[in-house]
Amino acid sequence: MVIDQNLIVLNLKSNRKEEVIKELAELAFAQGKITSVNDYVQTVLDREKLFTTGVGNGIAIPHGKTDSVKESMMVFAKLNQQIEWESLDGKPVDLVFLLGVPEKDANDLHLQILSRISRKLMDDTFVDKLRRSQTKDEVMDILNSI
């Protein structure tokens, strides 16, 4: 699994997309998943400029593939408020899945992770469980079903 309890944030207080991405990248850096917060954040924001990662239903999946990612990872955050993300459905976001993949693994693994998450996020029951979760243990149990 590309996530562990140290990569889960509940009640994140950031209220702008860029702040959320930076804060989650700092967590990934602290856990040894990336070598440079600035390089990784810039990669994710550059990707964000091409096409929004706000997929709808209050969910965003910002991601980046760069050599500053040491190993494939996912950082999950429940925001304590909904924020603007230029989502496809025009609605604000409160669940964020930040993905990182090393450049060398970019093609296959990147798409596999995105595909698995996207499929699960179409399941309203799965998304409702995430929104109702209160602890990192609960989040891990839910995410382990991906």
N, CA, C and O atoms as a DFTB+ gen file, in Angstrom:
584 C
 N C O
     1  1       0.854      -1.195       0.000
     2  2       0.000       0.000       0.000
     3  2       0.886       1.238       0.000
     4  3       1.939       1.242       0.637
     5  1       0.486       2.261      -0.686
     6  2       1.279       3.484      -0.810
     7  2       0.930       4.523       0.250
     8  3       1.384       5.665       0.182
     9  1       0.121       4.120       1.231
    10  2      -0.255       5.047       2.307
    11  2      -0.111       4.330       3.642
    12  3      -0.269       3.113       3.733
    13  1       0.190       5.102       4.666
    14  2       0.150       4.583       6.029
    15  2      -0.438       5.675       6.914
    16  3      -0.724       6.777       6.444
    17  1      -0.616       5.369       8.190
    18  2      -1.291       6.318       9.081
    19  2      -0.573       7.654       9.191
    20  3      -1.201       8.677       9.467
    21  1       0.743       7.653       8.977
    22  2       1.510       8.899       9.049
    23  2       1.246       9.812       7.861
    24  3       1.688      10.961       7.849
    25  1       0.532       9.311       6.868
    26  2       0.221      10.096       5.667
    27  2      -1.274      10.432       5.592
    28  3      -1.817      10.676       4.515
    29  1      -1.909      10.440       6.741
    30  2      -3.337      10.781       6.832
    31  2      -3.482      12.002       7.727
    32  3      -2.916      12.061       8.818
    33  1      -4.251      12.975       7.248
    34  2      -4.521      14.174       8.037
    35  2      -6.034      14.329       8.148
    36  3      -6.748      14.322       7.145
    37  1      -6.507      14.467       9.377
    38  2      -7.930      14.713       9.618
    39  2      -8.095      16.170      10.035
    40  3      -7.277      16.694      10.790
    41  1      -9.131      16.817       9.556
    42  2      -9.434      18.209       9.930
    43  2      -8.342      19.199       9.525
    44  3      -7.971      20.073      10.309
    45  1      -7.840      19.065       8.324
    46  2      -6.834      19.995       7.803
    47  2      -7.467      21.383       7.697
    48  3      -8.566      21.524       7.161
    49  1      -6.784      22.395       8.200
    50  2      -7.372      23.735       8.288
    51  2      -7.056      24.648       7.103
    52  3      -7.654      25.718       6.990
    53  1      -6.148      24.265       6.231
    54  2      -5.807      25.107       5.084
    55  2      -7.071      25.424       4.294
    56  3      -7.979      24.600       4.195
    57  1      -7.114      26.633       3.733
    58  2      -8.336      27.009       3.019
    59  2      -8.103      27.412       1.564
    60  3      -8.979      27.999       0.930
    61  1      -6.921      27.095       1.041
    62  2      -6.628      27.318      -0.381
    63  2      -5.953      26.082      -0.949
    64  3      -5.196      25.400      -0.258
    65  1      -6.231      25.804      -2.194
    66  2      -5.680      24.623      -2.860
    67  2      -4.158      24.543      -2.709
    68  3      -3.620      23.494      -2.354
    69  1      -3.475      25.646      -2.979
    70  2      -2.006      25.656      -2.916
    71  2      -1.497      25.346      -1.510
    72  3      -0.492      24.655      -1.343
    73  1      -2.200      25.862      -0.502
    74  2      -1.818      25.594       0.892
    75  2      -1.991      24.117       1.230
    76  3      -1.134      23.519       1.881
    77  1      -3.097      23.534       0.786
    78  2      -3.354      22.116       1.044
    79  2      -2.248      21.272       0.427
    80  3      -1.691      20.392       1.085
    81  1      -1.931      21.539      -0.838
    82  2      -0.902      20.766      -1.533
    83  2       0.441      20.906      -0.813
    84  3       1.147      19.917      -0.616
    85  1       0.791      22.125      -0.424
    86  2       2.076      22.349       0.253
    87  2       2.108      21.647       1.608
    88  3       3.101      21.008       1.954
    89  1       1.040      21.762       2.362
    90  2       1.004      21.138       3.687
    91  2       1.110      19.615       3.593
    92  3       1.801      18.986       4.394
    93  1       0.427      19.029       2.619
    94  2       0.495      17.575       2.451
    95  2       1.870      17.151       1.927
    96  3       2.372      16.085       2.285
    97  1       2.472      17.983       1.086
    98  2       3.834      17.692       0.603
    99  2       4.835      17.750       1.757
   100  3       5.767      16.949       1.814
   101  1       4.643      18.691       2.668
   102  2       5.529      18.782       3.833
   103  2       5.419      17.530       4.702
   104  3       6.409      17.070       5.271
   105  1       4.220      16.990       4.798
   106  2       4.034      15.744       5.535
   107  2       4.764      14.594       4.829
   108  3       5.428      13.783       5.474
   109  1       4.635      14.536       3.506
   110  2       5.335      13.501       2.735
   111  2       6.853      13.625       2.910
   112  3       7.556      12.621       3.027
   113  1       7.343      14.854       2.928
   114  2       8.781      15.101       3.128
   115  2       9.205      14.618       4.519
   116  3      10.234      13.958       4.663
   117  1       8.416      14.946       5.529
   118  2       8.733      14.548       6.910
   119  2       8.752      13.026       7.057
   120  3       9.462      12.492       7.909
   121  1       7.978      12.335       6.234
   122  2       7.929      10.870       6.277
   123  2       8.939      10.224       5.317
   124  3       8.950       9.004       5.149
   125  1       9.785      11.052       4.692
   126  2      10.833      10.525       3.825
   127  2      10.361      10.046       2.465
   128  3      11.053       9.271       1.806
   129  1       9.189      10.498       2.036
   130  2       8.645      10.050       0.740
   131  2       9.133      10.906      -0.432
   132  3       9.187      10.440      -1.569
   133  1       9.488      12.165      -0.143
   134  2       9.994      13.060      -1.197
   135  2      11.266      13.730      -0.700
   136  3      11.498      13.834       0.505
   137  1      12.091      14.184      -1.650
   138  2      13.366      14.817      -1.292
   139  2      13.293      16.332      -1.296
   140  3      14.141      16.992      -0.695
   141  1      12.284      16.898      -1.971
   142  2      12.168      18.351      -2.056
   143  2      10.702      18.766      -2.080
   144  3       9.967      18.437      -3.011
   145  1      10.289      19.482      -1.057
   146  2       8.913      19.978      -1.007
   147  2       8.667      20.926      -2.181
   148  3       7.660      20.804      -2.879
   149  1       9.594      21.877      -2.400
   150  2       9.388      22.882      -3.452
   151  2       9.285      22.259      -4.835
   152  3       8.401      22.628      -5.609
   153  1      10.174      21.316      -5.164
   154  2      10.155      20.673      -6.477
   155  2       8.855      19.894      -6.669
   156  3       8.210      19.989      -7.713
   157  1       8.482      19.125      -5.652
   158  2       7.270      18.323      -5.760
   159  2       6.028      19.215      -5.884
   160  3       5.183      18.984      -6.748
   161  1       5.921      20.225      -5.027
   162  2       4.761      21.125      -5.067
   163  2       4.676      21.804      -6.436
   164  3       3.589      21.911      -7.004
   165  1       5.803      22.261      -6.967
   166  2       5.795      22.909      -8.282
   167  2       5.304      21.950      -9.364
   168  3       4.545      22.345     -10.249
   169  1       5.740      20.683      -9.291
   170  2       5.296      19.678     -10.259
   171  2       3.785      19.490     -10.183
   172  3       3.106      19.429     -11.208
   173  1       3.266      19.399      -8.962
   174  2       1.822      19.213      -8.775
   175  2       1.054      20.442      -9.273
   176  3       0.035      20.304      -9.950
   177  1       1.535      21.632      -8.942
   178  2       0.840      22.853      -9.381
   179  2       0.915      23.024     -10.900
   180  3      -0.038      23.501     -11.516
   181  1       2.040      22.638     -11.506
   182  2       2.142      22.688     -12.974
   183  2       1.109      21.752     -13.593
   184  3       0.467      22.103     -14.583
   185  1       0.947      20.575     -13.021
   186  2      -0.038      19.609     -13.504
   187  2      -1.454      20.181     -13.338
   188  3      -2.316      20.009     -14.200
   189  1      -1.664      20.853     -12.229
   190  2      -2.967      21.438     -11.915
   191  2      -3.356      22.513     -12.948
   192  3      -4.534      22.686     -13.261
   193  1      -2.353      23.226     -13.466
   194  2      -2.613      24.271     -14.475
   195  2      -3.100      23.667     -15.789
   196  3      -3.855      24.306     -16.522
   197  1      -2.672      22.438     -16.094
   198  2      -3.075      21.790     -17.341
   199  2      -4.541      21.375     -17.313
   200  3      -5.265      21.539     -18.295
   201  1      -4.965      20.840     -16.182
   202  2      -6.340      20.353     -16.049
   203  2      -6.624      20.145     -14.573
   204  3      -5.793      19.588     -13.856
   205  1      -7.766      20.577     -14.118
   206  2      -8.082      20.462     -12.699
   207  2      -8.069      19.012     -12.226
   208  3      -8.425      18.098     -12.969
   209  1      -7.656      18.821     -10.986
   210  2      -7.705      17.492     -10.379
   211  2      -8.893      17.394      -9.424
   212  3      -9.031      16.415      -8.690
   213  1      -9.745      18.411      -9.439
   214  2     -10.999      18.351      -8.694
   215  2     -11.965      17.515      -9.515
   216  3     -12.560      18.003     -10.476
   217  1     -12.121      16.242      -9.130
   218  2     -12.855      15.291      -9.960
   219  2     -14.366      15.319      -9.745
   220  3     -15.113      14.652     -10.461
   221  1     -14.814      16.097      -8.754
   222  2     -16.241      16.169      -8.467
   223  2     -16.577      15.474      -7.165
   224  3     -15.747      14.766      -6.595
   225  1     -17.802      15.678      -6.696
   226  2     -18.295      15.068      -5.462
   227  2     -17.437      15.458      -4.251
   228  3     -17.327      14.691      -3.295
   229  1     -16.831      16.651      -4.295
   230  2     -16.039      17.130      -3.162
   231  2     -14.661      16.505      -3.044
   232  3     -14.046      16.544      -1.979
   233  1     -14.174      15.930      -4.137
   234  2     -12.914      15.177      -4.104
   235  2     -11.908      15.768      -5.082
   236  3     -12.251      16.136      -6.205
   237  1     -10.648      15.851      -4.627
   238  2      -9.546      16.256      -5.502
   239  2      -8.442      15.204      -5.411
   240  3      -8.190      14.635      -4.350
   241  1      -7.793      14.962      -6.548
   242  2      -6.686      14.000      -6.599
   243  2      -5.476      14.681      -7.256
   244  3      -5.070      14.297      -8.353
   245  1      -4.900      15.692      -6.584
   246  2      -3.699      16.312      -7.148
   247  2      -2.573      15.289      -7.183
   248  3      -2.467      14.436      -6.302
   249  1      -1.736      15.383      -8.208
   250  2      -0.669      14.399      -8.330
   251  2       0.501      14.943      -9.127
   252  3       0.380      15.898      -9.895
   253  1       1.631      14.304      -8.915
   254  2       2.823      14.698      -9.651
   255  2       3.784      13.544      -9.769
   256  3       3.910      12.718      -8.865
   257  1       4.467      13.501     -10.910
   258  2       5.520      12.503     -11.103
   259  2       6.816      13.263     -11.310
   260  3       6.951      14.070     -12.230
   261  1       7.761      12.986     -10.433
   262  2       9.027      13.709     -10.450
   263  2      10.099      12.892      -9.745
   264  3       9.795      12.017      -8.934
   265  1      11.334      13.181     -10.056
   266  2      12.447      12.491      -9.400
   267  2      12.565      12.851      -7.930
   268  3      13.292      12.182      -7.195
   269  1      11.871      13.890      -7.478
   270  2      11.924      14.227      -6.056
   271  2      11.056      13.285      -5.213
   272  3      11.110      13.326      -3.984
   273  1      10.256      12.437      -5.871
   274  2       9.487      11.418      -5.149
   275  2      10.362      10.173      -5.042
   276  3      10.777       9.606      -6.052
   277  1      10.638       9.755      -3.809
   278  2      11.506       8.589      -3.587
   279  2      10.779       7.275      -3.819
   280  3      11.327       6.345      -4.411
   281  1       9.545       7.208      -3.349
   282  2       8.736       6.009      -3.544
   283  2       7.283       6.427      -3.696
   284  3       6.856       7.437      -3.135
   285  1       6.532       5.655      -4.450
   286  2       5.133       5.986      -4.696
   287  2       4.400       6.177      -3.378
   288  3       4.589       5.421      -2.425
   289  1       3.564       7.196      -3.346
   290  2       2.884       7.524      -2.084
   291  2       1.540       8.168      -2.348
   292  3       1.271       8.708      -3.421
   293  1       0.700       8.087      -1.312
   294  2      -0.569       8.782      -1.317
   295  2      -0.725       9.407       0.066
   296  3      -0.557       8.739       1.086
   297  1      -1.046      10.687       0.083
   298  2      -1.339      11.392       1.321
   299  2      -2.826      11.743       1.258
   300  3      -3.300      12.302       0.269
   301  1      -3.554      11.408       2.326
   302  2      -4.991      11.660       2.347
   303  2      -5.311      12.732       3.375
   304  3      -4.764      12.733       4.478
   305  1      -6.201      13.643       3.005
   306  2      -6.628      14.674       3.955
   307  2      -8.135      14.868       3.883
   308  3      -8.735      14.924       2.810
   309  1      -8.724      14.970       5.079
   310  2     -10.101      15.447       5.221
   311  2      -9.969      16.890       5.661
   312  3      -9.349      17.180       6.685
   313  1     -10.550      17.794       4.892
   314  2     -10.474      19.208       5.238
   315  2     -11.568      19.557       6.234
   316  3     -12.647      18.966       6.217
   317  1     -11.283      20.523       7.102
   318  2     -12.310      20.892       8.082
   319  2     -13.341      21.849       7.491
   320  3     -14.314      22.212       8.151
   321  1     -13.117      22.254       6.238
   322  2     -14.091      23.075       5.512
   323  2     -13.921      22.803       4.025
   324  3     -12.852      22.382       3.582
   325  1     -14.958      23.041       3.271
   326  2     -14.861      22.866       1.826
   327  2     -14.118      24.059       1.231
   328  3     -14.297      25.196       1.668
   329  1     -13.281      23.785       0.229
   330  2     -12.540      24.869      -0.420
   331  2     -12.686      24.785      -1.941
   332  3     -12.967      23.724      -2.498
   333  1     -12.488      25.920      -2.590
   334  2     -12.566      26.015      -4.047
   335  2     -11.406      25.253      -4.676
   336  3     -10.267      25.361      -4.221
   337  1     -11.699      24.469      -5.739
   338  2     -10.659      23.691      -6.409
   339  2     -10.854      23.695      -7.925
   340  3     -10.201      22.926      -8.630
   341  1     -11.726      24.532      -8.424
   342  2     -12.068      24.532      -9.857
   343  2     -12.467      23.133     -10.325
   344  3     -12.046      22.680     -11.389
   345  1     -13.275      22.463      -9.524
   346  2     -13.676      21.081      -9.801
   347  2     -14.532      20.975     -11.055
   348  3     -15.167      21.938     -11.486
   349  1     -14.527      19.776     -11.626
   350  2     -15.291      19.527     -12.846
   351  2     -16.780      19.801     -12.646
   352  3     -17.456      20.253     -13.571
   353  1     -17.296      19.530     -11.445
   354  2     -18.718      19.769     -11.192
   355  2     -18.983      21.151     -10.577
   356  3     -20.119      21.471     -10.227
   357  1     -17.922      21.971     -10.448
   358  2     -18.073      23.317      -9.920
   359  2     -18.249      23.396      -8.414
   360  3     -18.426      24.483      -7.864
   361  1     -18.201      22.246      -7.739
   362  2     -18.416      22.218      -6.289
   363  2     -17.088      22.230      -5.540
   364  3     -16.070      21.781      -6.068
   365  1     -17.097      22.748      -4.300
   366  2     -15.866      22.777      -3.510
   367  2     -15.442      21.373      -3.055
   368  3     -16.195      20.408      -3.186
   369  1     -14.229      21.286      -2.522
   370  2     -13.592      20.019      -2.164
   371  2     -13.409      19.925      -0.652
   372  3     -13.111      20.916       0.014
   373  1     -13.593      18.709      -0.122
   374  2     -13.268      18.473       1.292
   375  2     -12.485      17.181       1.519
   376  3     -12.086      16.891       2.647
   377  1     -12.262      16.405       0.462
   378  2     -11.422      15.203       0.535
   379  2     -10.324      15.321      -0.516
   380  3     -10.599      15.569      -1.689
   381  1      -9.068      15.140      -0.082
   382  2      -7.944      15.292      -1.005
   383  2      -7.041      14.062      -0.920
   384  3      -6.639      13.632       0.161
   385  1      -6.740      13.517      -2.088
   386  2      -5.793      12.415      -2.217
   387  2      -4.599      12.954      -2.994
   388  3      -4.692      13.126      -4.210
   389  1      -3.492      13.223      -2.332
   390  2      -2.290      13.724      -2.997
   391  2      -1.418      12.530      -3.365
   392  3      -1.003      11.767      -2.493
   393  1      -1.143      12.370      -4.655
   394  2      -0.350      11.238      -5.130
   395  2       1.017      11.703      -5.597
   396  3       1.174      12.798      -6.138
   397  1       1.994      10.850      -5.375
   398  2       3.332      11.112      -5.884
   399  2       3.923       9.824      -6.404
   400  3       3.819       8.775      -5.768
   401  1       4.546       9.909      -7.568
   402  2       5.167       8.744      -8.196
   403  2       6.541       9.161      -8.705
   404  3       6.678      10.223      -9.313
   405  1       7.569       8.329      -8.461
   406  2       8.883       8.649      -9.026
   407  2       8.812       8.665     -10.550
   408  3       8.077       7.885     -11.156
   409  1       9.570       9.547     -11.153
   410  2       9.581       9.670     -12.614
   411  2       9.807       8.323     -13.291
   412  3       9.168       8.023     -14.300
   413  1      10.707       7.510     -12.750
   414  2      11.042       6.211     -13.364
   415  2       9.852       5.246     -13.375
   416  3       9.789       4.361     -14.228
   417  1       8.904       5.404     -12.433
   418  2       7.732       4.529     -12.361
   419  2       6.492       5.174     -12.966
   420  3       5.398       4.614     -12.899
   421  1       6.664       6.333     -13.545
   422  2       5.527       7.190     -13.864
   423  2       4.445       6.537     -14.710
   424  3       3.268       6.635     -14.364
   425  1       4.796       5.884     -15.788
   426  2       3.758       5.450     -16.718
   427  2       2.771       4.461     -16.139
   428  3       1.590       4.782     -16.002
   429  1       3.221       3.275     -15.798
   430  2       2.302       2.232     -15.358
   431  2       1.731       2.479     -13.971
   432  3       0.513       2.515     -13.794
   433  1       2.595       2.646     -13.001
   434  2       2.154       2.743     -11.620
   435  2       1.251       3.950     -11.402
   436  3       0.224       3.847     -10.731
   437  1       1.621       5.066     -11.952
   438  2       0.863       6.307     -11.830
   439  2      -0.587       6.082     -12.280
   440  3      -1.535       6.460     -11.591
   441  1      -0.726       5.466     -13.435
   442  2      -2.064       5.238     -13.989
   443  2      -2.832       4.177     -13.201
   444  3      -4.046       4.289     -13.032
   445  1      -2.133       3.152     -12.720
   446  2      -2.788       2.115     -11.919
   447  2      -3.375       2.708     -10.644
   448  3      -4.526       2.438     -10.298
   449  1      -2.577       3.518      -9.945
   450  2      -3.031       4.120      -8.685
   451  2      -4.226       5.037      -8.948
   452  3      -5.241       4.957      -8.256
   453  1      -4.098       5.910      -9.955
   454  2      -5.200       6.821     -10.294
   455  2      -6.468       6.049     -10.652
   456  3      -7.564       6.415     -10.227
   457  1      -6.317       4.998     -11.421
   458  2      -7.456       4.200     -11.858
   459  2      -8.159       3.545     -10.671
   460  3      -9.386       3.584     -10.577
   461  1      -7.390       2.946      -9.769
   462  2      -7.984       2.273      -8.610
   463  2      -8.732       3.263      -7.713
   464  3      -9.856       3.005      -7.281
   465  1      -8.093       4.386      -7.447
   466  2      -8.730       5.386      -6.589
   467  2      -9.988       5.927      -7.259
   468  3     -11.040       6.033      -6.627
   469  1      -9.877       6.265      -8.529
   470  2     -11.026       6.834      -9.253
   471  2     -12.223       5.895      -9.232
   472  3     -13.356       6.332      -9.031
   473  1     -11.973       4.603      -9.441
   474  2     -13.075       3.629      -9.424
   475  2     -13.760       3.604      -8.058
   476  3     -14.989       3.606      -7.979
   477  1     -12.971       3.580      -6.987
   478  2     -13.551       3.528      -5.643
   479  2     -14.323       4.807      -5.319
   480  3     -15.340       4.770      -4.626
   481  1     -13.829       5.937      -5.826
   482  2     -14.461       7.212      -5.507
   483  2     -15.796       7.405      -6.213
   484  3     -16.528       8.345      -5.904
   485  1     -16.121       6.527      -7.158
   486  2     -17.432       6.561      -7.796
   487  2     -18.469       5.862      -6.921
   488  3     -19.671       5.962      -7.171
   489  1     -17.999       5.156      -5.897
   490  2     -18.865       4.433      -4.970
   491  2     -19.249       5.383      -3.834
   492  3     -18.428       5.699      -2.972
   493  1     -20.506       5.834      -3.843
   494  2     -20.967       6.800      -2.841
   495  2     -20.819       6.283      -1.411
   496  3     -20.533       7.056      -0.497
   497  1     -21.011       4.984      -1.219
   498  2     -20.867       4.400       0.120
   499  2     -19.433       4.548       0.613
   500  3     -19.201       4.902       1.768
   501  1     -18.485       4.279      -0.257
   502  2     -17.062       4.418       0.073
   503  2     -16.748       5.864       0.472
   504  3     -16.097       6.107       1.487
   505  1     -17.213       6.811      -0.330
   506  2     -16.958       8.231      -0.072
   507  2     -17.639       8.666       1.228
   508  3     -17.047       9.405       2.016
   509  1     -18.865       8.220       1.458
   510  2     -19.576       8.558       2.703
   511  2     -18.813       8.036       3.922
   512  3     -18.703       8.729       4.933
   513  1     -18.290       6.816       3.823
   514  2     -17.514       6.250       4.933
   515  2     -16.295       7.122       5.231
   516  3     -15.978       7.376       6.393
   517  1     -15.611       7.581       4.175
   518  2     -14.451       8.456       4.384
   519  2     -14.861       9.749       5.071
   520  3     -14.189      10.212       5.993
   521  1     -15.947      10.320       4.627
   522  2     -16.405      11.592       5.214
   523  2     -16.804      11.419       6.682
   524  3     -16.611      12.329       7.487
   525  1     -17.352      10.269       7.026
   526  2     -17.795      10.026       8.401
   527  2     -16.654       9.550       9.307
   528  3     -16.796       9.565      10.529
   529  1     -15.546       9.134       8.735
   530  2     -14.457       8.582       9.543
   531  2     -13.945       9.623      10.540
   532  3     -13.857      10.812      10.235
   533  1     -13.615       9.144      11.730
   534  2     -13.177      10.029      12.804
   535  2     -11.714       9.814      13.198
   536  3     -11.100      10.685      13.814
   537  1     -11.163       8.659      12.845
   538  2      -9.797       8.341      13.260
   539  2      -8.965       7.878      12.063
   540  3      -9.498       7.485      11.025
   541  1      -7.657       7.937      12.239
   542  2      -6.760       7.450      11.187
   543  2      -6.938       5.953      10.966
   544  3      -6.805       5.471       9.842
   545  1      -7.241       5.213      12.038
   546  2      -7.496       3.770      11.900
   547  2      -8.682       3.520      10.978
   548  3      -8.627       2.661      10.097
   549  1      -9.761       4.285      11.190
   550  2     -10.940       4.125      10.328
   551  2     -10.596       4.429       8.872
   552  3     -10.988       3.692       7.967
   553  1      -9.861       5.519       8.653
   554  2      -9.461       5.899       7.289
   555  2      -8.626       4.780       6.671
   556  3      -8.853       4.402       5.522
   557  1      -7.658       4.244       7.427
   558  2      -6.815       3.166       6.891
   559  2      -7.659       1.958       6.501
   560  3      -7.449       1.376       5.437
   561  1      -8.610       1.574       7.349
   562  2      -9.477       0.427       7.033
   563  2     -10.234       0.669       5.732
   564  3     -10.348      -0.227       4.895
   565  1     -10.745       1.873       5.567
   566  2     -11.504       2.208       4.360
   567  2     -10.585       2.209       3.137
   568  3     -10.924       1.634       2.103
   569  1      -9.427       2.852       3.257
   570  2      -8.512       2.952       2.116
   571  2      -7.894       1.602       1.749
   572  3      -7.556       1.371       0.588
   573  1      -7.748       0.724       2.714
   574  2      -7.185      -0.589       2.419
   575  2      -8.088      -1.416       1.516
   576  3      -7.662      -2.436       0.974
   577  1      -9.336      -0.982       1.352
   578  2     -10.236      -1.703       0.451
   579  2      -9.996      -1.347      -1.028
   580  3     -10.592      -1.944      -1.924
   581  1      -9.117      -0.368      -1.262
   582  2      -8.816       0.022      -2.654
   583  2      -7.952      -1.068      -3.289
   584  3      -7.577      -0.957      -4.456
